[in-house]
Amino acid sequence: MNERGTRRRLAAILVADVVGYSRLMAADDDATLSALDAARKVFRSEIESNQGRVIDMAGDSVLAVFEIASGAVNAALAIQSKLAAATAAVPEERRMRFRIGIHLGDIIEKADGTIYGDGVNIAARLQSLAQPCGVTVSEAIRSAVKGRLPVTFVDRGVHEVKNIAEPLQTYELQTGASPGGARTFTKLATGSRRNRRWLFASLASAAFVLIGVGAWLSLDRERKVTATVATGGAPIETGRPSIAVLPFANLSGDATKDYFSDGISEDITHSLGRFSGIKVIARNAVQEYKGRDVPRNQISRELDVRYVVQGSVRRSGERLRVSVELSDPSQGILLWSERYEGEGREVFNMQDRIVRSIVGTLAVKLTHLEEKRAFAVPTENLEAYDLVLRARGLIALVSRTSNRQARALLSRVMELAPNYAEAFVVMADAQYQRAALGWMEDPGAALRQSQAFAMKALAADDVGAHARAHAILSRTYSFFLEFDRALSEAERAIELNPNDSVAYALRGSVLLWLGRLDDAIASLETARDFDPRPASDNALDLALAYYLRERYPEALSVCEAALARNPELPQTTAVKAATLARLGKIEAARSAAADVRRSSPFFQVETFGTRLVEPALRLKIQEGLRSAGL
């Protein structure tokens, strides 16, 4: 907080208002006030149980703020459902109905808890556009929760609203669709509790299927359809633009400077990833193209992207030259190219100009919040930036020695730039690596240090680093089996960077351990969309989730793909063995079990899957392993 006792932060804002309140009061003021009091209890209960806080309930309105967007959406759904059920027996003309609007945006929070700002104003305008018993949300909310909740977003167009400079893209929140049309939560409340549970489960499955086939909605509402062309056989794109930023070439004549060109391309990937209107392929998925002369249309096909960014970096002394080009390989078109030259300290300005040019070329609309996230300058100290890039490169080598060297560099960075958030993030990552790989006697001490550095990053004024800090906290909480906290941190990371494959994978992993299998699969599949070549542990989690959900062919496919890249993965091989046994392929299962024993002689069935909270799920995988002969 500043000296005035206020602070600015990102939050989900919910605004609600009674429909026809004056008419209800005129007809029967006592009954209306009694109904309003009952409704307020529902609002307060659902808001507080979904990590929200009631700010005001003046008159017939409600104002609340939430730490995460999914909390606001869940609360709104529950509120409308419970209010509809409670008033089902009330005559139509006497029913108290609410409109609800939700927005994710900046707020100004005073010391007494009151909130102000454009975020509040936008939520209020969205409320006024909602249908009775309905919920209307902004594009920011849709981007934050899509694919993570069993809901659909019905496009209700762009609206010019009072005192808001930019038109609002609005969506009506619904809980799914049926052949006869969309089902709203008003209808959900009329059935039995058992039917509602069944319907929510069915809708969740339907929503996840839609996500799986790529039902993306673009930020500017244009449904861009690109046919496959003879030159490339590129993917058909029916939603927001998809893009891959390839590793920039190092033209400095010194291979030891690769970390600098790699760091610039990685930072551009991170910046583009903060735009909800673009699907950005993860850095891990593009690394195999580094230093290779691969045709761009082949890259487009293999990564399933429409656009490709390539570039080079030449660094000579204090002079820096960055060349970048954006192409559409499916059409064989170079859309844009530019060369930037200047002093090394101008590198951040160059990156910003590159990102703006790419986004502008793709005609993606930006919200003020996204611009703020993407173009924040992390530090004015070029030496500190250079050292952070070196440290990131060293951590990627995954060795005890390189980890130690990285931490030494980062300690120097913290002397040069004490408030450099990215340095804290990378140090938190280095400490987590030490713990996870057993490079110290007390892993818990390294994890606590990792958490401390992640919290320092969150305290620094650089929203660009906050998403990765939340992801690291999610990892550490999961390590300590604090799954609720781990899930909250992963969801916060996704809200800040809707293209973060790591955060989606972390969320999926936590949901797997909690036994929420359909949600876990959806999140892990989303992570795979952003990173078609996921890390081995992410592939293992997805395979295990498929297995536990009895989707055995899909589990086997994931295992085989992971093992084709790296055959020495005993846990993944174990899931493969169990899956083959369930498919009745006993001979193949026995062979896979033998592979597990060869690579991990001390493999123990009774310790496999012990992170699963539900005993029945642990038993399910362990029985499969025993059926395979382990």
N, C-alpha and C positions, 0 to 999 in steps of 0.2 A: 504493500500500500504506500501511497505517497503521503506528503505532509498534510493533505486534506482528508486523509482517511478513506480514500477511494482507490479502487484498482480496476483495471480493464482485463477482461478475460473472455474466453470462448465458452458459450453455454448453449444448451437447448432450452428454448423458452416456449411455454404453453400458455395460451390465453383462451378462456372460455367465457361464454355469455349465454344467458337464457333467451330463448326465442319467444317473442310476444309477452314479455314480462309485465308490461303495463296492462295488457288485456287480461292476463291471469289475475293480477291484483285487483282490477276493477270488478271482476266477477266474484272473487272470494279471497279477500286479503289474508284471512287467518289460515286457510288451507294452503295458499300459495307460500306463505312464510314457513309453514310446517314442512312442505315439500322441499323448499329451498334449504332448510336446515339439514334435512335428510340427505339431499344431494351433496351438500358441502362435506358431510362426513365421508361419503364415498370418494369424493375428490381427494380429501386429505389422506385417507387411508391408502389409496392407490398411488398417489404422488410420493408419499414417504416410503412406501414399500418398493419403489422403483428408483431409489437414489435421487429423489427430488425434494424440493423445499417449497412450501407455499409462501409466497411473498405477500399476497393480498387477496382478500375475499370481500372487497367493498361492493355494496349493492348486490346486483345479480351476476357479478363477474368473478372470475378466478384468474390469478396470475401466479405462475409457478416457474421455477428454474430447475434444470437437471444437469448433472455432471456429464451424462452421455445421452446421445440422441435416441438410442434404442430404449432407454428408460422412459423418455417422454412419449415415444410411440406406444410402448407397452402399456403405460399408464392410461393414455387416451383410449386405447382399445378396450381395456378393462372397465374404464369409467362408463363409456357408452354402452357396453354390454350389460353392466350391472344396473344402470339407470333404466335401460329398456326393459329388463326383466322386472325391476321393481314397479314399473308403471304399466305393465301389461294389462292389469285388471282395471286401470283407471280409464274413464271415458275419454275418447279421443280429444275432445275439446278442452279437457282439464289436465292433460299430460304436460309435464314440465320437460322440455327438450332443450338441449344445449348445442351450440355450435362450438367447435374447437379448432384453433389454428396453432401450428407448431413451426418454429423456425430455429435453425442453428446459426448463431451469429455472435458478434461482439456485444458485450454489455459493459456498462459502468456500474460497479457495485460499491455502495457506500458502506461505511463502518456499521451502520444500523441494520444492514441487510437489504435495504431497498435497492432496486435496480432501475437503470435508465438506458437509453441509447437506441440506435436504429434497430437493433435486434428485437427489442420489445415492440417498437412501432410496427415492424414487419409482421410479427406474430399476431398483433391485433388486427392488421389488415387481412391476414389470411383467415382469421376467425370470422370476419364479416363476410368473406366469400364462401364459407362452408355451408353445406346443407344442414337443415335441422337433423339432429342425431348424427351428424357427420363430422369428419376430421379432414381439414385441408392443410397440406404441408408444402414447404418450399423445396426448391431443387436441392438446397444444401442438405436438408433432412433426407430426401430420397437417396442422394448419393451416399450419405453416411450409413444408411441401414439396409440398402438394397442387397438382396441375397442372404441376409442374416436373420430375417424375421418372416413368418408365414403370411405375408401381406402382398398386395399388388398396389400399384400406383396408377391411377387413371388420369391421363393428361387432361387437365381442365383449362389449358390455354394460358396465354400471357395477358396480364391485367395491368392497366395503368391505375395506380391508387394514389390517394391524396398524401402529400408530404413525403413521398418516396420517389427519389430521382429516377431510378431505373424501373422498368416494367417488371412485374413479378411473374415468373413461371410457376404455375400452381398445379398440384396434384391432389386428387381425392384419394384418401387412404381407404382401402377396402381389404377384406380378409380373404379374397380369392375370387374365383369365377365359376359359374355353372353354365350348362348349356342354355339355360334361360336367361342368362345375364349375370351381372356381378352380384355377389352376396354381401350385404352390409352387415355390420355388427348388430343392427336393430333386429334383423331376422335371426341371427344366431341366438339371441336371448330367448326366443320363443320356444325353443326345443328343450328337451331334457338335458341335464348336465352330461349324461353319458353321450348323447348325440352331439353335444357341443365339443366334447373331447375328441370324438371321432372326426368331426368336421375340421377342427383345427389341425389334427394330424394329417388328414387328407390334403388340406390346403397347403400345409408345409411341404408335403411331397410334390404337389403340383408346382409350387413356386420354385423349388429347387430344380425340378426338371427344366423349367423355363430358363433358369440361369445356366444350367448345364449346356443348353443348345445355343447360348449366346444371345439371349433376348435383352440386349443393351438398349437403353434409351439415350439419345444424344442430348447434350445440354441445350442446344439451340433448337430442339424439337424437330429438326429436319431428319427424315428417314433417308439416309444416304445408302443407296444400293449400288454396288459395283459388281458387274458381271465378270466372270472368269474370262480372261482373254488368252488368245493362243500363245502369246509370247511368254507368259509366266505361269499360267494355271494358278494364279494367286487366289487367296481365299476370298469368298464373298463376304462383304462387310455390311452389316445391317444395323449399325448403331453408332456409338461414339468412336471417333478415330482411334485406331490402334497403331502403336509406334514402337520401334526398337532403336535405342541409341547404341551403336556399336562402339567398342573401345577405340578411342582416338589414337592415331598413329603417332609415335614419337619420332620426329624428324631432327632431333638434336644431335644425332650421331653418337649418342652415349646411352647404351642400354640401361645404365643405372638410373636414368632419368624417366624410365617407364612409369614410375609411380606418379609422376606429375601429370602426364597425359591421361593415365588411367583415372586419376583423381578428378580431373576436369570433366571427363565423360560421365563419371559416377555422380558428380554433383549436378550436372545437367539432368541426368536421369531422375535424381531426387527432386529437383525443382519442377520438372514436368509432371512428376507423379503426384504433386499436390493439387493438380487441376482435376476436379471431378469429371470434367468433360472429355478427358483423354484416358485411354487404356495404355499404360506404359509397361513394356516387358521388363522383367527384373534383370538386374545386372548379371546375376549368375547365369542366366540363359544365353547371354550374348558373348560371354567370355571365350567360348570355343572358337569364335570367329577372329579373335585377336591375331594379327600378323598373317592371316590367310587371305588369299585373293579369291573370294567366293562371289559369284554373280549375285547381284542384289535381288533378282527375282527368285533365286534359290533360297536366299535368306528369308525373303518374304513368305515363301511357302513353308519353310521349315519352322519358322516362329509364329506362323499364322498372323501376320501383321500386314497392314496396308502401307504404312510409311516406314522409311528407314533413314536414320540420321548417321552420317559418317563425317569424320573430321580428322585433322592433324594438328599437332602442336610442335612448334619450333621455338626452343628457348636458347638464347645466346646471351650470356651475362644477364643484364637487367632487361634486355629486350625480349618481347614475347609476341609470337605470331600464331593466331589460331584461325584455321580455315575450316568451314563447316558447310555441308550441303544436305538438303532434305529432298528425298526423291519418292516417287510413287512407282515402284518397280512393276506393278501390274499393268501400268500404262506405258512404261518405258519413258517416264517424264521426270526431268529434274525440275522440281518445283521452286527451289530457292537455293542460292549459295552466297556466301559472304566470307570475306577475310577481315580479320581484326588484328591490328598491330598497336603496340604501345609498350609502356613500361610494365614490368611484372606486377606492380601494385594495382594495375588496372584490370587484373584477371577477373575480379568479381563483376565489374561493369561489363566486361566482355560476355561473361556467362549470362547475365541478365538480358543483354541485347540478343543473344542467341535464343534464349528461351522465348522472349517476346516475339521474335521473328517466326519461330516455329509455330507458336500458338496462333499468331496472326495469320500465317499462311493457311493453317487448317481451319480458320474462321471459327474458333472456339470462343464462346463468350466467357468472360471471367467475372467472378464476383470480387468485390473489394477485399473480402477475407482471403480468398485464394491468392490474389495479387500480393497481399501483405506477406503471406506465408512464403511464396515462391521467390520474392525479390528482396528479402531481408538480407542485409550485408552482415556476414558472420563475424568478421574482425577486420580491423584496419591494418593489422600487422602481417605482412606478406611472409616473413620468416616463420611466424607461428603457423600460418596456413600450410607452408611447405613442409614443416615438420609433422603436421597432422596427416598430410597425404602420405608421407613416408611411413608413419606409424600404421596407417590403415593397410598399406602394402605389406608391412612386416607381419601384421596379425593374420593376413590372408595366407601366409606361408604355413601356418599351423605347426609351429615348432616351439619348444620351450625357450630356445635361445632367441628366436625372433620376437617372441612375446616379451622377453625381458628387455630387448633393445627398444621395442615399441614403447614400453612403459617409461624407459629412461628419456626418450624423445618427448613424450607427453609431459613429463615432469618439467622439462625445459620450457615447453609451450606455456604451461601454467604460470611460469615466472614471467614470460614475455607478455602474455595476454591473460590476466587472471580471471576474466569473465567470458572466456571463449567457450561457448556451450559445446561446440563440436569436439573440443579436446576432452571435455568431461564424458561425452558419449563414447568416444573411442576408448578412453581409459576404462569406462564401465564394461565395454565389450572385452577388453583385454583381461580384466579381472574375472569376468565370467568364464572366459576360455580357460584360464588357469584352473578354476574349480571344476569345470565340466570334464576336463581331460586328466584330472588327477595329478596335476603338476605341483601340488603342495600338500602337506600333511593334514591341514585343516581346511577343507574346501569351504566350509561355512564362513570362515574369516574372509576369503576372497569374495564370496557371494555378498557378504555384508558391505564390503568395500565397493563392489559393483553397484549395489543399491544406493550407496552414499553418493557416488559420482553421478549416477543417473538423476538423483534428486537435485544435485548441483546444476545439472544441465537444464532441468525444468525451472529452476530459479533464475536462470540467466535469460536475458531478453533476446531470444532467438527462437521464434516459433518453428523455424525450419528444422531444428535439432530435436524438438520435443517429441515428435512421433517415434523416433528411434529410441529415445530415452524411455518412453512408455513401453516399448517392445522389450527392452532389456529388463525393465522391472517385471514384466509379465514372465519372462524366462526365470528370473530368480525366485519369484513367488511360486511358480510351478515346481521348481527344484525343491522348495521347502514344503510342497504339497498344499500350499495355500491357494487352492484352485479358484475360489471366488474372487480373490484379489487379482490373481493372474488373468482371469477372464476380463475383469474390468479394465485392466491396463491394456490388454490386447485390443479391446474395443475402442479405447481412447486413441490408441495409435492409428487404427483404421479411420477413425473420424478425422484425424489430422492429415492423414495421407491415404486416400482411398485406393491407391495403387500399390500399397505395401504388401508384397507377397509374403514377407517374413511375418508380418503381424497377422495376416490371415492364417498362415500355417500355425502360428502360436495359438491363436484362438481355436483352431480346429483341434489341436492337440489337447488343450484343456477341456474342451467339450467332450472329446473322446474319453478322457479319464473320468469325467463326471457322468458318463453313460448316456449323453444326449447325442445319439449316433447320427440321426438325420442332420442335425445342425452341424455336427463335426464334419460329416462328409461334404456338406455344402460349402463350408468354409475352406476345407482342404482342397476341394475341387477349384474353388476360386483362386486359391494360392497357385494351383497348377496352371490355371489360365494365364497368370502373370509370369509364371516361371515353368515353362514346359519341361525343364530338366531339373526337378526339385532335388534338394539335398536328400541324402539317404534316409535320415530320420523322418523327414516329412513324408517320403514315399512309404516308409514303414507304418506310420500313423494311418495313412489313407488305406493301405492294404488291410491293416488290422480292423479299421472301422468297417470296411466292406465285409470282412470275414464275420465280425460280430453281428452285422446286419443280415447275414446269410446271402450276401451278394457275391457268391463264390467265384463266378467267372471274372468279375471285375477285380476281385482281390488277387486272383492269379495273374491277371494281366499286369497289374501294378508291380507285383513282386518280380515278374520276369523282366519287365522293363528296367527296374532298378538293378537287378542282378546282371543284366546285359552290360550295364555301365561299370559295375563293380561286383564281381562274383564273390568277394570276401566279405559278405554281410550275413553273419550267422543268424541274427534275429529275423531279418527279412526272409532268409532261407527257411527258418523255422515256421514262419507264417505260411510260406509256400507249401511246406510239407503238410501242415494242418489243413490247408485249403484243398490240396490234392486228395487227402484222405476223405474229406467231406464230399468231394465230387466222385468218390468211389474209385479213384485211380490209385489203388493201394501200392502197386509196384513202383510207380513214380514217386509216391509219398515216401516209401522206404528209402529210395535213392536220395531224395532231398534230405531226409533225416540223417543219412550217412554223411552227406556233405556238411551238415551242421556239426556233427561229431568231429569231423576232420578239422574244421576251422576253429571249433570251440570245444575242446575235449571235456571241459568241466561244465558244460551247459546243463542247467537245472530247470526242469519243467515247473517245479513248484514255486520258483521265483519269477517266472515269466508272467507279465501282465499284472504285477502286484500293485501298480499305480492305479489300476481300475478301481473305482470306489465301490461298485456293485459286485458283491461276491459271485453272483450268477454269471456275470460276464467273465470274471477271472476263470471260473470253472469251465466256461464254454471254450475258451482258447486252450486251456490246459488239457481238456479232454481230447481236443483235436490233435494236439501235439502227441499225446499218448497213442491215439489211433494211428498216427503215422509211424510209431515205433520208437519215439523218444522217451 
